[in-house]
Amino acid sequence: MGHKFAEIAFTETIRILQTEMGSRTGYADMDEGEDYNNLMSTVESNFIAARDSFYMATVSETGWPYVQHRGGPPGFVKVLNANTIGFADYAGNRQYVSTGNLLKNDRISLFFMDYPNRRRLKILGRVSLVPSDDLETLTQLEDDHFRAPVERAFLIKIEAFDWNCPKYITPRYTEEDVEALITPLQKKFDLLRRGDQPSQTLPKVPNEIGAGPLPLVITAIRQEAENIRSYELCHPDGAALPPVKAGAHIQVPVVTSSGDAIWRFYSICSDPAQQNHYRIAVLNQPGGRGGSSALHSEYQVGMRLACYRPDNYFALQSEKHKKGAKAVFIAGGIGITPIRAMVFEAEKNGYAYVLHYAARSNKSSAFTGDFTSLRDRAYIYFSEEDERLDLHRIFAAATADTIHYLCAPPAMLQAARFTAQKMGLKPSSLIFEAFKE
Ligand SMILES: Cc1cc2nc3c(=O)[nH]c(=O)nc-3n(C[C@H](O)[C@H](O)[C@H](O)COP(=O)(O)OP(=O)(O)OC[C@H]3O[C@@H](n4cnc5c(N)ncnc54)[C@H](O)[C@@H]3O)c2cc1C
């Protein structure tokens, strides 16, 4: 009972070795309690759905492990339910080593890598081979973008999974990742080459900035939407970061266009349970004093930021949710950042919740893909498609103990306050994050 990955991976000999090396007590807690890390949450499902490759180990009848790399378009590994994944197998080099091994021993070990974000998901499971005449399962596993004939498919019952520490994962980038990062720089370069001045000249930012007590390094940058970039921040030594709860924010040192070193606040939008990194997502606001623009155009992977420890004025009222109170998350635009972390926390703890996320369009909004698998728990409204988030309807569905968490632009927050007051909602049932210092 307890952590399923530890239960399988920590054999008798390994436990003796851990005792000899002094690490057993640190892992002992994993043996206690209900089974866990055997059913995937949306975090694992979404992670797998975004991967374009993985490594797969099988064991031969002579006891030799065999590791194979499998690749395909992102999402070619299908998540069928919380403990079943699968993928279609197309004709390859016809050695059939993995397939042959699996006929004798159905155990499998998988590594899913996210190099830019330095994340690694390990899976242990048992495989069944789907024969070519099981058309129903094959159709579920077939990839829409790959039209070669499917020879068979692999169906994997997950027995355990675990996440790895990012310490020795070197960030690597695909062509698409690199293009998203260099396109804005290329445009700026083209302007300069033509002799034009970019509209706002920003001072060169040093490679180390800030004077806070928490050293962080940017380990990955992602273009999440048209004007939104996310930054993954890790401890330079790979050490665990101070624990946070959903709703937390961190102060980041920024150099403005006038050269002033100032601080900007950013909500931590990553899963709060992840202690190996924080992720922040920043909307570029060219009309401002230049903090967000500097982050977008000057901040690079490898830059070191001496930040302050995270703070939280927008935490979930966990005690109430543990007792069954429903959480209603309402996000507008970049306000999705703290709410995303709240969705992770609510999912992990089994709280009743629903998410309403209003944005202009798919291409201008971050993280919409994270919520598509949540079905009846997540609603996304794109104003450019004439979809409206109806505050009146949301508030009308509230019961006496429902708590609403809102993070959105000022106009939407104002509308929410007004509507809630008019409908007689208790002020304590609404908690706001206005992105105001
Ligand atoms: C707790 C907290 C969490 C936050 N989380 C996030 C997050 O996750 N993502 C994110 O992108 N941002 C977040 N913010 C906002 C962020 O801290 C910055 O304010 C934002 O990045 C803009 O910074 P800037 O320097 O580019 O612009 P700013 O100078 O801060 O300007 C921002 C906007 O305000 C207007 N403005 C500036 N000064 C004035 C003024 N004197 N009068 C009227 N209007 C003015 C500007 O025109 C501009 O449109 C958060 C803020 C807080 C307090």
The ligand as a Gaussian input file, in Angstrom:
#p B3LYP/6-31G(d) Opt

LIG

0 1
 C       -0.308000      39.750000      -7.172000
 C       -0.071000      40.072000      -8.628000
 C        0.010000      39.042000      -9.541000
 C        0.218000      39.336000     -10.896000
 N        0.298000      38.299000     -11.777000
 C        0.498000      38.553000     -13.094000
 C        0.587000      37.482000     -14.036000
 O        0.479000      36.308000     -13.681000
 N        0.820000      37.799000     -15.340000
 C        0.941000      39.105000     -15.774000
 O        1.157000      39.319000     -16.978000
 N        0.848000      40.127000     -14.908000
 C        0.656000      39.893000     -13.587000
 N        0.595000      40.935000     -12.701000
 C        0.822000      42.303000     -13.220000
 C        2.336000      42.586000     -13.305000
 O        2.874000      42.702000     -11.996000
 C        2.671000      43.877000     -14.055000
 O        1.879000      44.896000     -13.547000
 C        2.478000      43.739000     -15.560000
 O        3.377000      42.779000     -16.082000
 C        2.713000      45.058000     -16.288000
 O        3.953000      45.566000     -15.979000
 P        4.599000      46.712000     -16.882000
 O        5.771000      47.238000     -16.142000
 O        4.798000      46.214000     -18.253000
 O        3.451000      47.759000     -16.984000
 P        2.897000      48.761000     -15.879000
 O        3.721000      49.969000     -15.835000
 O        2.703000      48.059000     -14.607000
 O        1.548000      49.127000     -16.569000
 C        0.505000      48.155000     -16.728000
 C       -0.728000      48.846000     -17.304000
 O       -1.153000      49.876000     -16.430000
 C       -1.199000      51.132000     -17.106000
 N       -0.583000      52.109000     -16.203000
 C        0.673000      52.146000     -15.758000
 N        0.849000      53.187000     -14.939000
 C       -0.326000      53.821000     -14.875000
 C       -0.799000      54.942000     -14.207000
 N       -0.007000      55.671000     -13.422000
 N       -2.075000      55.294000     -14.394000
 C       -2.892000      54.592000     -15.178000
 N       -2.508000      53.506000     -15.855000
 C       -1.254000      53.126000     -15.695000
 C       -0.365000      50.984000     -18.349000
 O       -0.870000      51.759000     -19.412000
 C       -0.477000      49.510000     -18.661000
 O       -1.574000      49.258000     -19.487000
 C        0.367000      40.680000     -11.341000
 C        0.292000      41.711000     -10.403000
 C        0.069000      41.413000      -9.069000
 C        0.008000      42.518000      -8.093000

